[in-house]
Amino acid sequence: SVIILVEKEHPLFQIRNSRIDQLISLLSVKMSMWLTTTSLMRPSIPDWLEDLCQRLADNDSTLTTIEMSRQRIDDAASKFLCKALEGNTTVSILIISLFNVVDDGAYALGQIIGSNRSIKKLQFRDLHHPREVTTLFDAVGRNETVEEFSLRHCRLCEKSAQSLGFLVQHHRSIEELRLVDTFLGTNAMVPLTDALKVNQSVKRLFIVNSDLGPSDANLLASRLSHNAILKELHLCENNLGDEGVLNLCRGLQKNKSLTTLNLRSNDIGSKGALALETLIERQKSIK
């Protein structure tokens, strides 16, 4: 509502009542437009996220998992979520889509992930831009408690793969690394496999449905030939074929730590099957 105070001596006092009504009506419209514009400028936070953040801020002991793989939040919502996570100690699993998160939202998320000490399982989805990749991977590198790190529906160019390689090479608590439905660009496997060669924590590696070919298998096997940490290797739903399996088996002959090798759905023919059978006979620990 709008209240207009007009002194008796003011000229407006002499205006007929109808003219005053017109003025009030005009001012009301202007005020309504201003309020609407201001409202549109404020970030819109969905009700479900406000409820979630309130529970986070209250350290609700029943809230241990945040699963936002389908809710594509933007920068404003990301910052709102991060503010609620600042003092939270109950959440141990965070799964988040980053499709619409850039710049400030990624930076805020990185600050929280880098300092959080309760999250054990972390999954990024829909991460595509190299700048955000670097920001978030650097944050994971500062986190000392994450044990399972996964990427799903992501795209890693060579620069992004270098950030991932640096993370894998230096991180000491990640025991399970998952790349699922993740596009690995040209030369993207090189920094990752170089890191796995010296990594001392990753025991379970999943690279699933990521278009790996024979050359990728050869590169991976050559780096894992002397790895004494890795226990499980899952390369399902790729394009290894017989050639890739032959390369992999040849390189894994010297590996003594591997217990599980999963190559399901890789278009493996008789030559590849024979190579696998020979490897398993020699390496009694592999199943």
Phi and psi in degrees as a GROMACS rama.xvg file:
@    title "Ramachandran Plot"
@    xaxis  label "Phi"
@    yaxis  label "Psi"
@TYPE xy
-122.281  128.42  VAL-2
-112.052  126.614  ILE-3
-112.966  124.16  ILE-4
-105.161  122.227  LEU-5
-121.77  121.874  VAL-6
-70.9495  157.339  GLU-7
-62.8662  -35.8296  LYS-8
-80.5657  -12.6565  GLU-9
-69.701  143.422  HIS-10
-57.1196  -30.5898  PRO-11
-61.7765  -23.7983  LEU-12
-65.8358  -23.237  PHE-13
-85.0481  -11.9309  GLN-14
-71.5586  142.014  ILE-15
-60.0755  155.864  ARG-16
-56.4749  -36.173  ASN-17
-63.3708  -38.646  SER-18
-66.0577  -38.1269  ARG-19
-64.8618  -39.9261  ILE-20
-61.4286  -39.961  ASP-21
-63.9782  -41.7922  GLN-22
-63.739  -43.2943  LEU-23
-62.8878  -41.5064  ILE-24
-62.0782  -43.7123  SER-25
-62.9705  -45.2385  LEU-26
-64.2948  -35.0822  LEU-27
-64.121  -41.7634  SER-28
-63.3353  -45.5793  VAL-29
-60.7179  -43.3764  LYS-30
-63.9241  -41.1246  MET-31
-62.6301  -41.4343  SER-32
-64.4077  -41.3205  MET-33
-63.6001  -43.2337  TRP-34
-64.8798  -39.3659  LEU-35
-64.8662  -45.1301  THR-36
-62.6028  -43.3007  THR-37
-62.1701  -40.5143  THR-38
-63.3541  -39.6923  SER-39
-68.1149  -28.3839  LEU-40
-74.91  -24.2236  MET-41
-75.7856  139.786  ARG-42
-61.7257  137.875  PRO-43
-93.5901  114.238  SER-44
-104.699  120.433  ILE-45
-63.3258  152.742  PRO-46
-58.9876  -40.1141  ASP-47
-63.3114  -33.9878  TRP-48
-74.6439  -36.7462  LEU-49
-61.6775  -42.7498  GLU-50
-63.5781  -43.9192  ASP-51
-61.5495  -45.2506  LEU-52
-66.7271  -32.6553  CYS-53
-64.442  -41.5544  GLN-54
-65.9609  -37.4049  ARG-55
-64.0482  -45.8594  LEU-56
-63.4939  -30.9114  ALA-57
-84.3407  -1.12147  ASP-58
54.4195  49.2552  ASN-59
-59.861  116.572  ASP-60
-67.1288  -18.4381  SER-61
-84.6592  -9.14941  THR-62
-97.4929  95.0391  LEU-63
-112.249  -13.5259  THR-64
-129.545  130.111  THR-65
-110.736  113.738  ILE-66
-118.74  102.638  GLU-67
-127.243  54.1751  MET-68
-78.8301  -26.7954  SER-69
-104.79  -21.458  ARG-70
-83.5568  105.738  GLN-71
-87.4358  90.7715  ARG-72
-77.9023  156.574  ILE-73
-102.502  -171.301  ASP-74
-60.0449  -44.6156  ASP-75
-62.1431  -44.3495  ALA-76
-67.696  -36.0485  ALA-77
-62.1593  -44.4167  SER-78
-66.2748  -37.0383  LYS-79
-62.7312  -43.2209  PHE-80
-63.7082  -44.4411  LEU-81
-63.3552  -36.651  CYS-82
-61.5261  -39.5893  LYS-83
-72.279  -27.1749  ALA-84
-80.7383  -10.7149  LEU-85
-54.3558  -45.9307  GLU-86
-107.648  10.9481  GLY-87
-78.2565  140.29  ASN-88
-128.312  8.89089  THR-89
-100.085  -27.5395  THR-90
-77.5677  124.741  VAL-91
-114.675  -12.5514  SER-92
-129.63  125.164  ILE-93
-127.927  118.782  LEU-94
-123.126  119.816  ILE-95
-142.61  136.627  ILE-96
-87.1265  132.935  SER-97
-111.903  22.7499  LEU-98
-57.4073  -41.1295  PHE-99
-109.463  13.2624  ASN-100
-100.895  120.207  VAL-101
-140.818  170.499  VAL-102
46.7137  -112.353  ASP-103
-61.878  -37.7973  ASP-104
-64.7115  -42.8183  GLY-105
-67.0735  -39.4578  ALA-106
-63.3963  -44.5069  TYR-107
-62.6694  -42.6305  ALA-108
-64.5356  -39.183  LEU-109
-63.0411  -39.1987  GLY-110
-61.9659  -41.5807  GLN-111
-69.8329  -47.4423  ILE-112
-63.3144  -37.9406  ILE-113
-65.4852  -28.6071  GLY-114
-105.231  -11.393  SER-115
-69.2107  143.82  ASN-116
-126.126  15.3561  ARG-117
-115.343  -22.4659  SER-118
-73.9291  122.902  ILE-119
-104.995  -31.9217  LYS-120
-121.92  123.507  LYS-121
-130.309  126.783  LEU-122
-129.859  125.678  GLN-123
-102.692  134.303  PHE-124
-120.29  149.983  ARG-125
57.9116  39.5466  ASP-126
-96.5408  117.553  LEU-127
-124.367  -36.3985  HIS-128
-84.2051  128.998  HIS-129
-54.9062  -36.5602  PRO-130
-64.9626  -44.5109  ARG-131
-69.2523  -35.9812  GLU-132
-57.4342  -49.9072  VAL-133
-60.9237  -45.2409  THR-134
-58.8111  -46.7792  THR-135
-77.666  -36.4663  LEU-136
-67.8958  -37.2726  PHE-137
-61.2893  -38.4215  ASP-138
-65.3995  -43.4423  ALA-139
-61.9482  -35.501  VAL-140
-62.8643  -28.4358  GLY-141
-84.1963  -13.9743  ARG-142
-84.1297  129.541  ASN-143
-104.77  5.82867  GLU-144
-118.801  -13.7392  THR-145
-64.4288  126.02  VAL-146
-107.309  -25.6426  GLU-147
-129.43  121.514  GLU-148
-124.616  127.792  PHE-149
-138.639  150.701  SER-150
-122.062  134.926  LEU-151
-137.432  133.958  ARG-152
56.3701  44.4387  HIS-153
-113.128  164.693  CYS-154
-125.597  124.276  ARG-155
-117.338  110.133  LEU-156
-79.1132  -178.426  CYS-157
-61.4504  -40.6276  GLU-158
-64.7988  -43.132  LYS-159
-64.4409  -38.6499  SER-160
-64.9546  -33.1011  ALA-161
-65.2762  -38.1059  GLN-162
-64.4037  -41.1122  SER-163
-66.5862  -42.0007  LEU-164
-60.7101  -42.4427  GLY-165
-62.2523  -41.903  PHE-166
-60.5863  -49.908  LEU-167
-64.3945  -37.797  VAL-168
-65.6607  -36.395  GLN-169
-105.328  -15.2573  HIS-170
-74.9506  142.159  HIS-171
-113.875  -4.59261  ARG-172
-114.232  -14.3067  SER-173
-71.6232  115.071  ILE-174
-102.057  -19.8133  GLU-175
-132.53  125.122  GLU-176
-120.322  125.227  LEU-177
-125.043  126.911  ARG-178
-121.137  107.516  LEU-179
-123.061  131.024  VAL-180
51.0117  39.8903  ASP-181
-113.837  124.431  THR-182
-79.4436  123.554  PHE-183
-106.121  109.723  LEU-184
-69.534  -177.164  GLY-185
-54.8507  129.823  THR-186
65.5146  9.71702  ASN-187
-69.3264  -25.9682  ALA-188
-74.7725  -22.1687  MET-189
-61.6459  -56.0784  VAL-190
-64.2469  -31.6878  PRO-191
-67.6562  -47.587  LEU-192
-69.2458  -34.1686  THR-193
-61.6748  -38.854  ASP-194
-68.0865  -39.802  ALA-195
-65.2539  -24.7478  LEU-196
-62.7548  -33.3138  LYS-197
-113.688  -5.08136  VAL-198
-60.9736  142.656  ASN-199
-118.662  17.1828  GLN-200
-132.609  -32.969  SER-201
-70.6001  117.036  VAL-202
-104.622  -21.5893  LYS-203
-132.698  121.224  ARG-204
-120.99  124.294  LEU-205
-119.31  119.988  PHE-206
-125.864  95.9103  ILE-207
-116.858  133.874  VAL-208
49.9023  49.6449  ASN-209
-123.594  20.5768  SER-210
62.8014  35.4468  ASP-211
-71.0264  140.562  LEU-212
-118.178  -173.999  GLY-213
-56.1242  -41.637  PRO-214
-66.191  -35.0719  SER-215
-66.3231  -39.8276  ASP-216
-63.683  -40.5713  ALA-217
-63.9726  -43.8349  ASN-218
-63.5863  -45.2043  LEU-219
-63.7284  -45.3714  LEU-220
-64.8493  -38.4619  ALA-221
-64.7559  -33.8047  SER-222
-79.1163  -27.7714  ARG-223
-90.6783  -2.33303  LEU-224
-59.9039  -31.2652  SER-225
-115.815  11.4143  HIS-226
-73.2192  126.922  ASN-227
-107.374  9.9563  ALA-228
-108.324  -42.488  ILE-229
-64.1831  129.531  LEU-230
-106.961  -35.2972  LYS-231
-127.997  136.048  GLU-232
-130.153  115.726  LEU-233
-117.652  113.611  HIS-234
-123.529  43.095  LEU-235
-68.5093  153.031  CYS-236
57.0554  45.5175  GLU-237
-117.487  -160.722  ASN-238
-123.884  48.7418  ASN-239
-70.6228  -45.372  LEU-240
62.8397  -173.599  GLY-241
-61.9842  -42.7156  ASP-242
-61.4296  -44.8137  GLU-243
-65.313  -39.7324  GLY-244
-66.2329  -40.312  VAL-245
-60.6387  -44.776  LEU-246
-61.4011  -42.9566  ASN-247
-65.6099  -47.4312  LEU-248
-64.336  -37.4191  CYS-249
-63.7315  -41.8962  ARG-250
-75.7936  -26.9813  GLY-251
-86.8043  0.725379  LEU-252
-61.1432  -29.3763  GLN-253
-92.4124  -9.0089  LYS-254
-74.2045  133.183  ASN-255
-113.776  -2.38386  LYS-256
-103.015  -22.8033  SER-257
-67.9315  131.465  LEU-258
-116.929  -22.3627  THR-259
-131.894  127.896  THR-260
-129.963  112.526  LEU-261
-115.216  112.064  ASN-262
-121.297  30.2023  LEU-263
-58.3301  141.547  ARG-264
58.8981  60.1867  SER-265
-129.761  19.5775  ASN-266
53.5558  52.2317  ASP-267
-90.0473  126.704  ILE-268
-96.8209  -161.78  GLY-269
-65.9615  -37.6871  SER-270
-66.0789  -43.1524  LYS-271
-66.3263  -39.9465  GLY-272
-63.1392  -40.1035  ALA-273
-65.7456  -40.3532  LEU-274
-63.3598  -39.739  ALA-275
-65.8927  -41.696  LEU-276
-61.9723  -41.3178  GLU-277
-65.2241  -42.0729  THR-278
-62.4495  -43.5725  LEU-279
-66.9605  -34.6626  ILE-280
-65.3943  -36.9818  GLU-281
-79.6561  -40.2442  ARG-282
-101.722  90.5069  GLN-283
-61.7335  -21.1525  LYS-284
-79.7624  -19.5372  SER-285
-80.13  135.252  ILE-286
